[in-house]
């Protein structure tokens, strides 16, 4: 079954079709908490993607060695190891970012996206496919975080990646950088994305119906013409 | 007095769900009915208090004396996972009605970031043993409070006319945003 999906599809499905945030609504805690600014979102997404790719790779390599009964525990230990690496590297190289993200770097361990991908994909597929899938999901997470962080940063503090983009005359909406702003922005985003996909689905349905109608009309017209000819 | 401040801070002012965004998954997933929200809240509070005790002991008696602080993430998550299993077995043996009420929620608690967050906050803020327990009780109470209020609102939402695209997760998040705004009113208390 998995063999027939093209490799590019394994990567691309994470970007939109099965986007972890917009479509599967997984991993909400870090998404809401760190997206005060776009740079925090980027750092969080990169850290998560690193853990996701490394864990997927390792688990798909040793997937046949892990006994089925203890697989969840084994996944958690592997994930926790990579999270520790990220945490220590961040503390040493990027102390400011590490402080801004606070406990949310260690909390990558319990991010449902990572455990979910291991259980649903890496434990059943080859190494190369698992890496592609992890990269795709990570990029989807990245897109979601940078959009959410960007919107909140632009409206909440007039800047994007610390460059001022809105004029001083614009009064920043303080609520956007507070917890309430995170909930409201993500709720509205999810709602509008649903609206867009629903409309697209309806349009497709209508165009199919139209096609069918035209087809039957021309067929019936054809038979009428043929009968008249006789 | 200090203990009281820790309790109020964890339960209301810095509510785990609405201010720190910890435990959003059960908050969105289980807040459909008030009864299941209360059960989930109680189960989580129970595990939180035990986690507070065990993680404090683990961190201060084992990891710090032997300079193993870098192992705190794997050791905490393993302790939490086995603790949840253990609690499940004990409840199953001791009280069947309680097990039936909490049963399905217990395995979910392992991946609840509020529990690991609690353990990490305790080691980060260097709480004493008693403070840790109070912090655990407060965080659990805050989680239960947020979950129950949300479930009450969602029961009413079922009857109202929400646009089709906004049903489910989107409207829940928007309501949570308004709730978070309301909880901000407590911000000046401490």
Interface residues (C-beta under 8 A of the other chain):
Chain A: X25 X26 X28 X29 X30 X32 X33 X73 X76 X77 X80 X81 X83 X84 X87 X88 X103 X106 X107 X109 X110 X111 X112 X115 X175 X178 X179 X180 X181 X182 X183 X184 X186 X187 X188 X190 X191 X192 X194 X195 X198
Chain B: X18 X19 X20 X21 X22 X23 X24 X25 X28 X70 X71 X72 X73 X74 X77 X78 X81 X111 X112 X113 X116 X117 X120 X121 X124 X163 X164 X165 X166 X169 X170 X171 X172 X173 X174 X176 X177 X178 X180 X181 X184
